[in-house]
Amino acid sequence: MEAALKYKLVERIINTDDDMVLQEVQALLEMASDDFWDTLPDVAKRHFEEACEQLDRGEGIPHEEVMDEAKRLFGKKQ
């Protein structure tokens, strides 16, 4: 990786006061561990677990339907 990019990233990390950003960076850096779940921020775990519960209750929307709706709403302009 280019050294200048590394320095820019380090500078942005040092200058941020956003705990979520810091937690996400930490999670990304620790993903090499055996179980990345343990490195995820608690808020990410809660969102994932909530999404799984919604799917278990049949509240999910199939991918194809989401894509069809996205194409309808944001289709390519001619």
PyMOL Python script that loads the backbone (N, CA, C, O; Angstrom):
from pymol import cmd

cmd.read_pdbstr("""\
ATOM      1  N   MET A   1       0.846  -1.183   0.000  1.00  0.00           N
ATOM      2  CA  MET A   1       0.000   0.000   0.000  1.00  0.00           C
ATOM      3  C   MET A   1       0.888   1.242   0.000  1.00  0.00           C
ATOM      4  O   MET A   1       1.957   1.271   0.609  1.00  0.00           O
ATOM      5  N   GLU A   2       0.431   2.214  -0.668  1.00  0.00           N
ATOM      6  CA  GLU A   2       1.149   3.479  -0.777  1.00  0.00           C
ATOM      7  C   GLU A   2       1.289   4.140   0.604  1.00  0.00           C
ATOM      8  O   GLU A   2       0.322   4.236   1.359  1.00  0.00           O
ATOM      9  N   ALA A   3       2.507   4.592   0.917  1.00  0.00           N
ATOM     10  CA  ALA A   3       2.779   5.197   2.227  1.00  0.00           C
ATOM     11  C   ALA A   3       1.935   6.440   2.460  1.00  0.00           C
ATOM     12  O   ALA A   3       1.483   6.670   3.581  1.00  0.00           O
ATOM     13  N   ALA A   4       1.714   7.241   1.435  1.00  0.00           N
ATOM     14  CA  ALA A   4       0.925   8.470   1.596  1.00  0.00           C
ATOM     15  C   ALA A   4      -0.503   8.146   2.025  1.00  0.00           C
ATOM     16  O   ALA A   4      -1.084   8.850   2.851  1.00  0.00           O
ATOM     17  N   LEU A   5      -1.061   7.084   1.463  1.00  0.00           N
ATOM     18  CA  LEU A   5      -2.423   6.689   1.843  1.00  0.00           C
ATOM     19  C   LEU A   5      -2.461   6.249   3.303  1.00  0.00           C
ATOM     20  O   LEU A   5      -3.392   6.581   4.037  1.00  0.00           O
ATOM     21  N   LYS A   6      -1.446   5.502   3.713  1.00  0.00           N
ATOM     22  CA  LYS A   6      -1.385   5.071   5.111  1.00  0.00           C
ATOM     23  C   LYS A   6      -1.356   6.278   6.050  1.00  0.00           C
ATOM     24  O   LYS A   6      -2.062   6.303   7.058  1.00  0.00           O
ATOM     25  N   TYR A   7      -0.547   7.265   5.719  1.00  0.00           N
ATOM     26  CA  TYR A   7      -0.448   8.454   6.562  1.00  0.00           C
ATOM     27  C   TYR A   7      -1.766   9.220   6.599  1.00  0.00           C
ATOM     28  O   TYR A   7      -2.152   9.742   7.644  1.00  0.00           O
ATOM     29  N   LYS A   8      -2.455   9.287   5.467  1.00  0.00           N
ATOM     30  CA  LYS A   8      -3.750   9.964   5.427  1.00  0.00           C
ATOM     31  C   LYS A   8      -4.768   9.243   6.302  1.00  0.00           C
ATOM     32  O   LYS A   8      -5.540   9.873   7.024  1.00  0.00           O
ATOM     33  N   LEU A   9      -4.760   7.916   6.228  1.00  0.00           N
ATOM     34  CA  LEU A   9      -5.683   7.142   7.060  1.00  0.00           C
ATOM     35  C   LEU A   9      -5.383   7.316   8.535  1.00  0.00           C
ATOM     36  O   LEU A   9      -6.294   7.497   9.344  1.00  0.00           O
ATOM     37  N   VAL A  10      -4.110   7.260   8.887  1.00  0.00           N
ATOM     38  CA  VAL A  10      -3.708   7.447  10.285  1.00  0.00           C
ATOM     39  C   VAL A  10      -4.130   8.829  10.769  1.00  0.00           C
ATOM     40  O   VAL A  10      -4.636   8.973  11.882  1.00  0.00           O
ATOM     41  N   GLU A  11      -3.923   9.837   9.942  1.00  0.00           N
ATOM     42  CA  GLU A  11      -4.302  11.199  10.316  1.00  0.00           C
ATOM     43  C   GLU A  11      -5.811  11.308  10.548  1.00  0.00           C
ATOM     44  O   GLU A  11      -6.254  11.937  11.509  1.00  0.00           O
ATOM     45  N   ARG A  12      -6.586  10.696   9.668  1.00  0.00           N
ATOM     46  CA  ARG A  12      -8.048  10.754   9.836  1.00  0.00           C
ATOM     47  C   ARG A  12      -8.491  10.022  11.091  1.00  0.00           C
ATOM     48  O   ARG A  12      -9.407  10.464  11.785  1.00  0.00           O
ATOM     49  N   ILE A  13      -7.842   8.903  11.381  1.00  0.00           N
ATOM     50  CA  ILE A  13      -8.179   8.151  12.595  1.00  0.00           C
ATOM     51  C   ILE A  13      -7.844   8.988  13.831  1.00  0.00           C
ATOM     52  O   ILE A  13      -8.645   9.063  14.763  1.00  0.00           O
ATOM     53  N   ILE A  14      -6.685   9.605  13.846  1.00  0.00           N
ATOM     54  CA  ILE A  14      -6.265  10.423  14.984  1.00  0.00           C
ATOM     55  C   ILE A  14      -7.214  11.601  15.187  1.00  0.00           C
ATOM     56  O   ILE A  14      -7.516  11.963  16.324  1.00  0.00           O
ATOM     57  N   ASN A  15      -7.678  12.188  14.116  1.00  0.00           N
ATOM     58  CA  ASN A  15      -8.493  13.399  14.216  1.00  0.00           C
ATOM     59  C   ASN A  15      -9.988  13.149  14.425  1.00  0.00           C
ATOM     60  O   ASN A  15     -10.739  14.097  14.655  1.00  0.00           O
ATOM     61  N   THR A  16     -10.428  11.902  14.351  1.00  0.00           N
ATOM     62  CA  THR A  16     -11.861  11.657  14.519  1.00  0.00           C
ATOM     63  C   THR A  16     -12.245  11.564  15.993  1.00  0.00           C
ATOM     64  O   THR A  16     -11.485  11.067  16.823  1.00  0.00           O
ATOM     65  N   ASP A  17     -13.433  12.051  16.291  1.00  0.00           N
ATOM     66  CA  ASP A  17     -14.012  11.903  17.626  1.00  0.00           C
ATOM     67  C   ASP A  17     -15.203  10.941  17.580  1.00  0.00           C
ATOM     68  O   ASP A  17     -15.901  10.761  18.578  1.00  0.00           O
ATOM     69  N   ASP A  18     -15.424  10.335  16.436  1.00  0.00           N
ATOM     70  CA  ASP A  18     -16.566   9.446  16.231  1.00  0.00           C
ATOM     71  C   ASP A  18     -16.213   8.037  16.705  1.00  0.00           C
ATOM     72  O   ASP A  18     -15.440   7.329  16.060  1.00  0.00           O
ATOM     73  N   ASP A  19     -16.791   7.642  17.842  1.00  0.00           N
ATOM     74  CA  ASP A  19     -16.494   6.326  18.407  1.00  0.00           C
ATOM     75  C   ASP A  19     -16.881   5.192  17.460  1.00  0.00           C
ATOM     76  O   ASP A  19     -16.208   4.163  17.412  1.00  0.00           O
ATOM     77  N   MET A  20     -17.970   5.382  16.704  1.00  0.00           N
ATOM     78  CA  MET A  20     -18.400   4.335  15.779  1.00  0.00           C
ATOM     79  C   MET A  20     -17.344   4.113  14.698  1.00  0.00           C
ATOM     80  O   MET A  20     -17.052   2.972  14.339  1.00  0.00           O
ATOM     81  N   VAL A  21     -16.778   5.190  14.183  1.00  0.00           N
ATOM     82  CA  VAL A  21     -15.725   5.069  13.171  1.00  0.00           C
ATOM     83  C   VAL A  21     -14.542   4.303  13.753  1.00  0.00           C
ATOM     84  O   VAL A  21     -13.997   3.411  13.104  1.00  0.00           O
ATOM     85  N   LEU A  22     -14.152   4.646  14.956  1.00  0.00           N
ATOM     86  CA  LEU A  22     -13.019   3.974  15.581  1.00  0.00           C
ATOM     87  C   LEU A  22     -13.311   2.495  15.820  1.00  0.00           C
ATOM     88  O   LEU A  22     -12.442   1.646  15.620  1.00  0.00           O
ATOM     89  N   GLN A  23     -14.527   2.192  16.246  1.00  0.00           N
ATOM     90  CA  GLN A  23     -14.894   0.790  16.457  1.00  0.00           C
ATOM     91  C   GLN A  23     -14.886   0.010  15.144  1.00  0.00           C
ATOM     92  O   GLN A  23     -14.443  -1.137  15.099  1.00  0.00           O
ATOM     93  N   GLU A  24     -15.379   0.640  14.078  1.00  0.00           N
ATOM     94  CA  GLU A  24     -15.400  -0.025  12.781  1.00  0.00           C
ATOM     95  C   GLU A  24     -13.981  -0.267  12.262  1.00  0.00           C
ATOM     96  O   GLU A  24     -13.691  -1.334  11.723  1.00  0.00           O
ATOM     97  N   VAL A  25     -13.105   0.712  12.423  1.00  0.00           N
ATOM     98  CA  VAL A  25     -11.709   0.546  12.002  1.00  0.00           C
ATOM     99  C   VAL A  25     -11.071  -0.586  12.798  1.00  0.00           C
ATOM    100  O   VAL A  25     -10.370  -1.432  12.241  1.00  0.00           O
ATOM    101  N   GLN A  26     -11.318  -0.595  14.095  1.00  0.00           N
ATOM    102  CA  GLN A  26     -10.768  -1.656  14.934  1.00  0.00           C
ATOM    103  C   GLN A  26     -11.285  -3.015  14.481  1.00  0.00           C
ATOM    104  O   GLN A  26     -10.516  -3.973  14.393  1.00  0.00           O
ATOM    105  N   ALA A  27     -12.572  -3.107  14.195  1.00  0.00           N
ATOM    106  CA  ALA A  27     -13.159  -4.370  13.745  1.00  0.00           C
ATOM    107  C   ALA A  27     -12.522  -4.823  12.432  1.00  0.00           C
ATOM    108  O   ALA A  27     -12.218  -6.003  12.261  1.00  0.00           O
ATOM    109  N   LEU A  28     -12.325  -3.899  11.521  1.00  0.00           N
ATOM    110  CA  LEU A  28     -11.690  -4.258  10.248  1.00  0.00           C
ATOM    111  C   LEU A  28     -10.273  -4.775  10.450  1.00  0.00           C
ATOM    112  O   LEU A  28      -9.865  -5.751   9.820  1.00  0.00           O
ATOM    113  N   LEU A  29      -9.533  -4.124  11.322  1.00  0.00           N
ATOM    114  CA  LEU A  29      -8.148  -4.528  11.555  1.00  0.00           C
ATOM    115  C   LEU A  29      -8.050  -5.872  12.270  1.00  0.00           C
ATOM    116  O   LEU A  29      -7.053  -6.580  12.131  1.00  0.00           O
ATOM    117  N   GLU A  30      -9.061  -6.215  13.018  1.00  0.00           N
ATOM    118  CA  GLU A  30      -9.029  -7.466  13.775  1.00  0.00           C
ATOM    119  C   GLU A  30      -9.700  -8.625  13.039  1.00  0.00           C
ATOM    120  O   GLU A  30      -9.793  -9.725  13.582  1.00  0.00           O
ATOM    121  N   MET A  31     -10.163  -8.397  11.825  1.00  0.00           N
ATOM    122  CA  MET A  31     -10.879  -9.439  11.097  1.00  0.00           C
ATOM    123  C   MET A  31     -10.016 -10.659  10.797  1.00  0.00           C
ATOM    124  O   MET A  31     -10.545 -11.712  10.444  1.00  0.00           O
ATOM    125  N   ALA A  32      -8.724 -10.539  10.929  1.00  0.00           N
ATOM    126  CA  ALA A  32      -7.836 -11.674  10.673  1.00  0.00           C
ATOM    127  C   ALA A  32      -7.922 -12.713  11.789  1.00  0.00           C
ATOM    128  O   ALA A  32      -7.386 -13.813  11.657  1.00  0.00           O
ATOM    129  N   SER A  33      -8.593 -12.368  12.883  1.00  0.00           N
ATOM    130  CA  SER A  33      -8.715 -13.323  13.985  1.00  0.00           C
ATOM    131  C   SER A  33      -9.615 -14.478  13.570  1.00  0.00           C
ATOM    132  O   SER A  33     -10.300 -14.398  12.550  1.00  0.00           O
ATOM    133  N   ASP A  34      -9.618 -15.549  14.353  1.00  0.00           N
ATOM    134  CA  ASP A  34     -10.387 -16.740  14.014  1.00  0.00           C
ATOM    135  C   ASP A  34     -11.877 -16.479  13.952  1.00  0.00           C
ATOM    136  O   ASP A  34     -12.559 -17.043  13.096  1.00  0.00           O
ATOM    137  N   ASP A  35     -12.401 -15.648  14.824  1.00  0.00           N
ATOM    138  CA  ASP A  35     -13.833 -15.394  14.866  1.00  0.00           C
ATOM    139  C   ASP A  35     -14.083 -13.888  14.859  1.00  0.00           C
ATOM    140  O   ASP A  35     -14.001 -13.236  15.900  1.00  0.00           O
ATOM    141  N   PHE A  36     -14.387 -13.341  13.685  1.00  0.00           N
ATOM    142  CA  PHE A  36     -14.555 -11.898  13.558  1.00  0.00           C
ATOM    143  C   PHE A  36     -15.732 -11.385  14.376  1.00  0.00           C
ATOM    144  O   PHE A  36     -15.764 -10.201  14.712  1.00  0.00           O
ATOM    145  N   TRP A  37     -16.701 -12.236  14.710  1.00  0.00           N
ATOM    146  CA  TRP A  37     -17.875 -11.810  15.472  1.00  0.00           C
ATOM    147  C   TRP A  37     -17.454 -11.153  16.782  1.00  0.00           C
ATOM    148  O   TRP A  37     -18.037 -10.158  17.211  1.00  0.00           O
ATOM    149  N   ASP A  38     -16.435 -11.727  17.404  1.00  0.00           N
ATOM    150  CA  ASP A  38     -15.964 -11.195  18.690  1.00  0.00           C
ATOM    151  C   ASP A  38     -15.383  -9.791  18.558  1.00  0.00           C
ATOM    152  O   ASP A  38     -15.312  -9.061  19.547  1.00  0.00           O
ATOM    153  N   THR A  39     -14.971  -9.405  17.366  1.00  0.00           N
ATOM    154  CA  THR A  39     -14.358  -8.097  17.172  1.00  0.00           C
ATOM    155  C   THR A  39     -15.347  -7.039  16.701  1.00  0.00           C
ATOM    156  O   THR A  39     -15.006  -5.858  16.641  1.00  0.00           O
ATOM    157  N   LEU A  40     -16.580  -7.451  16.364  1.00  0.00           N
ATOM    158  CA  LEU A  40     -17.571  -6.486  15.897  1.00  0.00           C
ATOM    159  C   LEU A  40     -18.040  -5.596  17.045  1.00  0.00           C
ATOM    160  O   LEU A  40     -18.137  -6.052  18.185  1.00  0.00           O
ATOM    161  N   PRO A  41     -18.328  -4.341  16.752  1.00  0.00           N
ATOM    162  CA  PRO A  41     -18.903  -3.468  17.784  1.00  0.00           C
ATOM    163  C   PRO A  41     -20.267  -4.011  18.215  1.00  0.00           C
ATOM    164  O   PRO A  41     -20.974  -4.626  17.416  1.00  0.00           O
ATOM    165  N   ASP A  42     -20.628  -3.787  19.456  1.00  0.00           N
ATOM    166  CA  ASP A  42     -21.898  -4.289  19.978  1.00  0.00           C
ATOM    167  C   ASP A  42     -23.080  -3.825  19.142  1.00  0.00           C
ATOM    168  O   ASP A  42     -24.027  -4.584  18.938  1.00  0.00           O
ATOM    169  N   VAL A  43     -23.037  -2.587  18.655  1.00  0.00           N
ATOM    170  CA  VAL A  43     -24.158  -2.069  17.869  1.00  0.00           C
ATOM    171  C   VAL A  43     -24.308  -2.864  16.572  1.00  0.00           C
ATOM    172  O   VAL A  43     -25.432  -3.115  16.138  1.00  0.00           O
ATOM    173  N   ALA A  44     -23.216  -3.260  15.953  1.00  0.00           N
ATOM    174  CA  ALA A  44     -23.283  -4.057  14.723  1.00  0.00           C
ATOM    175  C   ALA A  44     -23.865  -5.437  15.019  1.00  0.00           C
ATOM    176  O   ALA A  44     -24.662  -5.958  14.239  1.00  0.00           O
ATOM    177  N   LYS A  45     -23.470  -6.025  16.142  1.00  0.00           N
ATOM    178  CA  LYS A  45     -24.013  -7.327  16.534  1.00  0.00           C
ATOM    179  C   LYS A  45     -25.522  -7.237  16.755  1.00  0.00           C
ATOM    180  O   LYS A  45     -26.271  -8.115  16.326  1.00  0.00           O
ATOM    181  N   ARG A  46     -25.966  -6.164  17.430  1.00  0.00           N
ATOM    182  CA  ARG A  46     -27.397  -6.005  17.692  1.00  0.00           C
ATOM    183  C   ARG A  46     -28.175  -5.867  16.388  1.00  0.00           C
ATOM    184  O   ARG A  46     -29.240  -6.465  16.237  1.00  0.00           O
ATOM    185  N   HIS A  47     -27.651  -5.079  15.440  1.00  0.00           N
ATOM    186  CA  HIS A  47     -28.334  -4.908  14.156  1.00  0.00           C
ATOM    187  C   HIS A  47     -28.415  -6.228  13.400  1.00  0.00           C
ATOM    188  O   HIS A  47     -29.455  -6.547  12.824  1.00  0.00           O
ATOM    189  N   PHE A  48     -27.348  -6.982  13.397  1.00  0.00           N
ATOM    190  CA  PHE A  48     -27.327  -8.271  12.715  1.00  0.00           C
ATOM    191  C   PHE A  48     -28.329  -9.232  13.356  1.00  0.00           C
ATOM    192  O   PHE A  48     -29.089  -9.899  12.655  1.00  0.00           O
ATOM    193  N   GLU A  49     -28.329  -9.299  14.683  1.00  0.00           N
ATOM    194  CA  GLU A  49     -29.244 -10.195  15.386  1.00  0.00           C
ATOM    195  C   GLU A  49     -30.698  -9.793  15.150  1.00  0.00           C
ATOM    196  O   GLU A  49     -31.560 -10.655  14.982  1.00  0.00           O
ATOM    197  N   GLU A  50     -30.972  -8.492  15.138  1.00  0.00           N
ATOM    198  CA  GLU A  50     -32.325  -8.007  14.861  1.00  0.00           C
ATOM    199  C   GLU A  50     -32.753  -8.392  13.447  1.00  0.00           C
ATOM    200  O   GLU A  50     -33.890  -8.810  13.231  1.00  0.00           O
ATOM    201  N   ALA A  51     -31.852  -8.251  12.498  1.00  0.00           N
ATOM    202  CA  ALA A  51     -32.164  -8.617  11.111  1.00  0.00           C
ATOM    203  C   ALA A  51     -32.462 -10.112  11.005  1.00  0.00           C
ATOM    204  O   ALA A  51     -33.394 -10.509  10.305  1.00  0.00           O
ATOM    205  N   CYS A  52     -31.688 -10.930  11.686  1.00  0.00           N
ATOM    206  CA  CYS A  52     -31.926 -12.377  11.665  1.00  0.00           C
ATOM    207  C   CYS A  52     -33.284 -12.718  12.275  1.00  0.00           C
ATOM    208  O   CYS A  52     -33.997 -13.579  11.761  1.00  0.00           O
ATOM    209  N   GLU A  53     -33.640 -12.048  13.365  1.00  0.00           N
ATOM    210  CA  GLU A  53     -34.940 -12.277  13.999  1.00  0.00           C
ATOM    211  C   GLU A  53     -36.076 -11.874  13.059  1.00  0.00           C
ATOM    212  O   GLU A  53     -37.090 -12.566  12.977  1.00  0.00           O
ATOM    213  N   GLN A  54     -35.909 -10.774  12.363  1.00  0.00           N
ATOM    214  CA  GLN A  54     -36.925 -10.335  11.398  1.00  0.00           C
ATOM    215  C   GLN A  54     -37.090 -11.376  10.292  1.00  0.00           C
ATOM    216  O   GLN A  54     -38.214 -11.694   9.903  1.00  0.00           O
ATOM    217  N   LEU A  55     -35.992 -11.901   9.790  1.00  0.00           N
ATOM    218  CA  LEU A  55     -36.070 -12.934   8.756  1.00  0.00           C
ATOM    219  C   LEU A  55     -36.758 -14.184   9.285  1.00  0.00           C
ATOM    220  O   LEU A  55     -37.561 -14.799   8.583  1.00  0.00           O
ATOM    221  N   ASP A  56     -36.445 -14.563  10.532  1.00  0.00           N
ATOM    222  CA  ASP A  56     -37.082 -15.733  11.142  1.00  0.00           C
ATOM    223  C   ASP A  56     -38.594 -15.549  11.255  1.00  0.00           C
ATOM    224  O   ASP A  56     -39.342 -16.525  11.189  1.00  0.00           O
ATOM    225  N   ARG A  57     -39.047 -14.315  11.424  1.00  0.00           N
ATOM    226  CA  ARG A  57     -40.480 -14.025  11.522  1.00  0.00           C
ATOM    227  C   ARG A  57     -41.115 -13.836  10.140  1.00  0.00           C
ATOM    228  O   ARG A  57     -42.303 -13.529  10.036  1.00  0.00           O
ATOM    229  N   GLY A  58     -40.332 -14.017   9.101  1.00  0.00           N
ATOM    230  CA  GLY A  58     -40.857 -13.868   7.745  1.00  0.00           C
ATOM    231  C   GLY A  58     -41.023 -12.429   7.317  1.00  0.00           C
ATOM    232  O   GLY A  58     -41.802 -12.143   6.407  1.00  0.00           O
ATOM    233  N   GLU A  59     -40.311 -11.517   7.949  1.00  0.00           N
ATOM    234  CA  GLU A  59     -40.450 -10.100   7.647  1.00  0.00           C
ATOM    235  C   GLU A  59     -39.462  -9.610   6.597  1.00  0.00           C
ATOM    236  O   GLU A  59     -39.404  -8.413   6.316  1.00  0.00           O
ATOM    237  N   GLY A  60     -38.693 -10.506   6.022  1.00  0.00           N
ATOM    238  CA  GLY A  60     -37.707 -10.107   5.029  1.00  0.00           C
ATOM    239  C   GLY A  60     -38.345  -9.898   3.660  1.00  0.00           C
ATOM    240  O   GLY A  60     -39.468 -10.333   3.405  1.00  0.00           O
ATOM    241  N   ILE A  61     -37.621  -9.240   2.810  1.00  0.00           N
ATOM    242  CA  ILE A  61     -38.049  -9.022   1.432  1.00  0.00           C
ATOM    243  C   ILE A  61     -37.030  -9.723   0.543  1.00  0.00           C
ATOM    244  O   ILE A  61     -35.830  -9.475   0.662  1.00  0.00           O
ATOM    245  N   PRO A  62     -37.495 -10.595  -0.344  1.00  0.00           N
ATOM    246  CA  PRO A  62     -36.561 -11.311  -1.216  1.00  0.00           C
ATOM    247  C   PRO A  62     -35.709 -10.346  -2.047  1.00  0.00           C
ATOM    248  O   PRO A  62     -36.169  -9.282  -2.460  1.00  0.00           O
ATOM    249  N   HIS A  63     -34.483 -10.739  -2.275  1.00  0.00           N
ATOM    250  CA  HIS A  63     -33.523  -9.923  -3.011  1.00  0.00           C
ATOM    251  C   HIS A  63     -34.085  -9.466  -4.356  1.00  0.00           C
ATOM    252  O   HIS A  63     -33.956  -8.300  -4.727  1.00  0.00           O
ATOM    253  N   GLU A  64     -34.696 -10.375  -5.069  1.00  0.00           N
ATOM    254  CA  GLU A  64     -35.231 -10.041  -6.395  1.00  0.00           C
ATOM    255  C   GLU A  64     -36.261  -8.913  -6.319  1.00  0.00           C
ATOM    256  O   GLU A  64     -36.283  -8.032  -7.178  1.00  0.00           O
ATOM    257  N   GLU A  65     -37.108  -8.940  -5.297  1.00  0.00           N
ATOM    258  CA  GLU A  65     -38.103  -7.869  -5.139  1.00  0.00           C
ATOM    259  C   GLU A  65     -37.426  -6.528  -4.834  1.00  0.00           C
ATOM    260  O   GLU A  65     -37.838  -5.489  -5.350  1.00  0.00           O
ATOM    261  N   VAL A  66     -36.406  -6.557  -4.008  1.00  0.00           N
ATOM    262  CA  VAL A  66     -35.681  -5.329  -3.681  1.00  0.00           C
ATOM    263  C   VAL A  66     -35.028  -4.763  -4.936  1.00  0.00           C
ATOM    264  O   VAL A  66     -35.085  -3.559  -5.187  1.00  0.00           O
ATOM    265  N   MET A  67     -34.416  -5.630  -5.714  1.00  0.00           N
ATOM    266  CA  MET A  67     -33.746  -5.175  -6.934  1.00  0.00           C
ATOM    267  C   MET A  67     -34.764  -4.628  -7.940  1.00  0.00           C
ATOM    268  O   MET A  67     -34.503  -3.611  -8.584  1.00  0.00           O
ATOM    269  N   ASP A  68     -35.907  -5.281  -8.083  1.00  0.00           N
ATOM    270  CA  ASP A  68     -36.942  -4.792  -8.995  1.00  0.00           C
ATOM    271  C   ASP A  68     -37.429  -3.406  -8.573  1.00  0.00           C
ATOM    272  O   ASP A  68     -37.609  -2.522  -9.411  1.00  0.00           O
ATOM    273  N   GLU A  69     -37.641  -3.222  -7.268  1.00  0.00           N
ATOM    274  CA  GLU A  69     -38.094  -1.928  -6.757  1.00  0.00           C
ATOM    275  C   GLU A  69     -37.029  -0.854  -6.959  1.00  0.00           C
ATOM    276  O   GLU A  69     -37.345   0.279  -7.325  1.00  0.00           O
ATOM    277  N   ALA A  70     -35.765  -1.213  -6.721  1.00  0.00           N
ATOM    278  CA  ALA A  70     -34.673  -0.255  -6.923  1.00  0.00           C
ATOM    279  C   ALA A  70     -34.588   0.163  -8.385  1.00  0.00           C
ATOM    280  O   ALA A  70     -34.387   1.340  -8.686  1.00  0.00           O
ATOM    281  N   LYS A  71     -34.740  -0.792  -9.287  1.00  0.00           N
ATOM    282  CA  LYS A  71     -34.704  -0.469 -10.716  1.00  0.00           C
ATOM    283  C   LYS A  71     -35.873   0.434 -11.089  1.00  0.00           C
ATOM    284  O   LYS A  71     -35.726   1.353 -11.894  1.00  0.00           O
ATOM    285  N   ARG A  72     -37.035   0.164 -10.498  1.00  0.00           N
ATOM    286  CA  ARG A  72     -38.207   0.984 -10.787  1.00  0.00           C
ATOM    287  C   ARG A  72     -37.997   2.415 -10.293  1.00  0.00           C
ATOM    288  O   ARG A  72     -38.330   3.376 -10.987  1.00  0.00           O
ATOM    289  N   LEU A  73     -37.439   2.548  -9.080  1.00  0.00           N
ATOM    290  CA  LEU A  73     -37.265   3.873  -8.485  1.00  0.00           C
ATOM    291  C   LEU A  73     -36.050   4.618  -9.033  1.00  0.00           C
ATOM    292  O   LEU A  73     -36.093   5.832  -9.234  1.00  0.00           O
ATOM    293  N   PHE A  74     -34.980   3.887  -9.270  1.00  0.00           N
ATOM    294  CA  PHE A  74     -33.713   4.538  -9.614  1.00  0.00           C
ATOM    295  C   PHE A  74     -33.153   4.052 -10.949  1.00  0.00           C
ATOM    296  O   PHE A  74     -31.945   4.092 -11.182  1.00  0.00           O
ATOM    297  N   GLY A  75     -34.043   3.596 -11.814  1.00  0.00           N
ATOM    298  CA  GLY A  75     -33.602   3.081 -13.107  1.00  0.00           C
ATOM    299  C   GLY A  75     -32.744   4.070 -13.869  1.00  0.00           C
ATOM    300  O   GLY A  75     -32.768   5.275 -13.615  1.00  0.00           O
ATOM    301  N   LYS A  76     -31.992   3.537 -14.800  1.00  0.00           N
ATOM    302  CA  LYS A  76     -31.103   4.373 -15.595  1.00  0.00           C
ATOM    303  C   LYS A  76     -31.900   5.397 -16.382  1.00  0.00           C
ATOM    304  O   LYS A  76     -32.926   5.088 -16.987  1.00  0.00           O
ATOM    305  N   LYS A  77     -31.406   6.614 -16.358  1.00  0.00           N
ATOM    306  CA  LYS A  77     -32.043   7.686 -17.118  1.00  0.00           C
ATOM    307  C   LYS A  77     -31.569   7.610 -18.560  1.00  0.00           C
ATOM    308  O   LYS A  77     -30.386   7.387 -18.819  1.00  0.00           O
ATOM    309  N   GLN A  78     -32.461   7.791 -19.466  1.00  0.00           N
ATOM    310  CA  GLN A  78     -32.122   7.690 -20.887  1.00  0.00           C
ATOM    311  C   GLN A  78     -31.845   9.045 -21.470  1.00  0.00           C
ATOM    312  O   GLN A  78     -31.542   9.155 -22.658  1.00  0.00           O
TER     313      GLN A  78
END
""", "prot")
cmd.dss("prot")
cmd.show_as("cartoon", "prot")
cmd.util.cbc("prot")
cmd.orient("prot")
